[in-house]
Amino acid sequence: MKSLALEFDRSAGSLGRLPGGNRPEIALLGRSNVGKSSLLNCLAGRKRLARTSNTPGRTQALNFYTSSSFAVVDLPGYGYAKVPESVRRSWKSLVEGYLVKREALSAAVLILDARRVPSPLDALMLRWLRGRGIEYVVVVTKTDKMKRGELSRSLMTIGKELELDGDRIVTFSAKTGLGKDRMIGWFLEQGKK
């Protein structure tokens, strides 16, 4: 598998701007600057499909990317971001409204940085997905920035902290392509549901 055929559809800064239709939507969730946009660019095989930045908080709306059978929704990151508190509150309302009310939401990718211990917000998001019965996978990014032993310890910590078995965790590197084929297969499978 080479890449997902995705095209940018729209950026929705309010729930009223969400697209219509009934194609399944897969949400990308995670802390600010965890690598959501880099993951998306890698899976699509395009460097600039989604905007990336070293500054946390650049994704400020729900960004929709569509394929023939599903849509991927890149959500603003939670946690630290260099934005005013009023902007952070508006994101919270937008993201919560989308997650709670969107009937097309069928699956989610919770993205974690391999170099960080899962935060209470990561654990809360995972509990919420489980409680709502939403299919999910946890993608651990930036694995190329760690030595093998460090990565192994990090994965054990993530699995233990979030009560995950190995089938739910995908190690990923946008730089090396590690985990790319597995994630493309997962997205295509979710798009058929």
C-alpha positions in Angstrom: 0.0 0.0 0.0 1.4 3.3 -1.0 -0.8 6.1 0.4 -4.4 7.2 1.2 -6.0 9.2 -1.6 -7.1 12.2 0.5 -8.0 15.7 -0.5 -8.6 18.8 1.6 -12.3 19.5 1.8 -12.8 22.3 4.3 -11.9 23.9 7.6 -14.8 24.3 10.0 -14.5 26.8 12.7 -18.0 26.2 13.9 -20.4 23.3 14.0 -22.6 25.0 11.4 -19.8 24.7 8.8 -19.6 20.9 9.1 -20.1 19.0 5.8 -23.2 17.1 5.0 -23.3 13.6 3.8 -23.1 10.2 5.4 -19.6 9.0 4.8 -17.9 7.7 7.9 -15.5 10.1 9.7 -12.3 9.2 11.5 -11.1 11.8 14.0 -7.4 12.5 14.7 -7.1 13.3 18.4 -4.2 14.2 20.6 -2.2 16.9 22.4 -1.0 20.0 20.6 2.1 19.3 18.6 1.9 15.5 18.9 2.2 15.0 15.1 -1.4 14.7 13.9 -0.7 16.7 10.7 2.6 14.9 10.0 0.8 11.6 10.4 -1.9 12.7 7.9 0.7 14.0 5.4 2.7 10.7 5.6 -0.4 8.5 5.1 -1.5 10.7 2.1 2.1 10.6 0.7 2.0 14.4 0.5 4.3 16.9 2.3 1.8 19.8 2.5 -1.7 18.3 2.6 -2.0 19.3 6.2 -0.2 22.3 7.7 2.6 21.3 10.2 4.3 23.5 12.6 6.7 23.4 15.6 4.4 25.8 17.4 1.7 24.1 19.4 -1.9 25.2 18.5 -1.6 25.8 14.8 -4.6 23.6 14.0 -7.5 25.9 15.1 -10.5 24.4 13.4 -11.9 21.0 12.3 -10.0 20.2 9.1 -11.8 17.7 6.8 -9.9 15.5 4.3 -11.9 13.3 2.1 -11.4 10.1 0.2 -13.9 8.2 -1.9 -15.3 6.3 1.0 -14.5 8.2 4.3 -13.3 11.5 5.7 -10.5 12.2 8.1 -11.0 15.0 10.6 -8.0 16.7 12.1 -9.1 18.3 15.4 -7.3 21.0 17.3 -4.9 19.6 19.9 -5.7 19.6 23.5 -3.4 20.8 26.3 -0.7 23.4 25.9 -0.9 25.7 22.9 0.4 29.3 22.4 -3.0 30.9 22.0 -5.2 33.1 24.2 -7.5 31.4 26.7 -10.6 32.7 24.9 -9.4 30.8 21.7 -8.7 27.7 23.8 -12.3 27.8 25.2 -13.8 28.1 21.7 -11.8 25.1 20.6 -13.0 23.1 23.6 -16.6 23.9 22.6 -16.0 23.1 19.0 -14.2 19.8 19.6 -16.7 18.6 22.3 -19.7 19.5 20.1 -18.2 17.6 17.2 -17.3 14.5 19.3 -20.7 14.4 21.1 -23.1 15.3 18.4 -21.5 14.1 15.1 -23.4 11.0 13.9 -20.9 10.4 11.1 -18.0 9.9 13.6 -17.2 6.2 13.4 -13.6 5.8 14.6 -10.8 7.7 16.1 -7.0 7.8 16.1 -5.6 8.9 19.5 -2.0 10.1 18.8 0.6 10.1 21.5 4.3 11.3 21.4 6.6 8.4 22.2 8.8 10.7 24.3 5.9 11.7 26.7 4.0 9.9 29.4 0.3 9.8 28.6 -1.4 12.9 30.1 -4.6 12.8 32.2 -6.3 14.3 29.1 -5.1 11.4 27.0 -6.5 9.0 29.5 -9.8 10.9 29.6 -10.1 10.9 25.8 -9.5 7.2 25.7 -12.1 6.5 28.4 -14.6 8.7 26.5 -14.0 6.8 23.2 -14.4 3.5 25.0 -17.6 4.7 26.8 -19.2 5.8 23.6 -18.2 2.5 21.8 -16.2 4.3 19.1 -13.6 2.2 17.4 -10.1 3.5 18.0 -6.4 2.9 17.6 -3.5 4.5 19.6 -0.7 5.7 17.4 2.6 6.4 19.1 4.5 9.0 16.9 8.0 10.4 16.8 9.5 6.9 17.4 12.5 7.8 15.2 13.6 10.2 17.9 14.3 7.4 20.5 16.7 4.6 20.9 15.2 1.0 20.7 15.4 0.4 24.5 13.8 3.8 25.3 11.0 3.2 22.8 10.4 -0.3 24.3 10.1 1.2 27.8 7.9 4.0 26.5 5.5 1.5 24.8 5.3 -0.5 28.0 4.4 2.6 30.0 1.8 3.7 27.5 0.2 0.2 27.4 0.1 0.0 31.2 -1.1 3.6 31.9 -3.9 3.4 29.3 -4.7 -0.3 29.8 -4.0 -1.2 26.1 -3.1 -4.4 24.5 -0.5 -4.5 21.7 -3.2 -4.8 19.0 -4.4 -1.3 19.8 -1.0 0.4 19.7 0.8 1.3 16.4 4.3 2.6 16.5 4.7 5.3 13.9 7.3 7.6 12.3 6.4 10.1 9.7 10.1 10.4 9.0 10.9 6.7 8.3 7.4 5.5 7.4 7.3 3.0 10.3 3.7 1.9 10.8 2.5 3.6 7.6 1.2 0.5 5.9 -0.6 -0.7 9.0 -2.3 2.6 9.5 -3.4 2.8 5.8 -4.9 -0.7 6.2 -6.7 0.4 9.4 -8.1 3.6 7.7 -9.3 1.6 4.7 -11.0 -1.0 7.0 -12.8 1.7 9.0 -13.9 3.4 5.8 -15.8 0.3 4.8 -18.0 0.3 8.0 
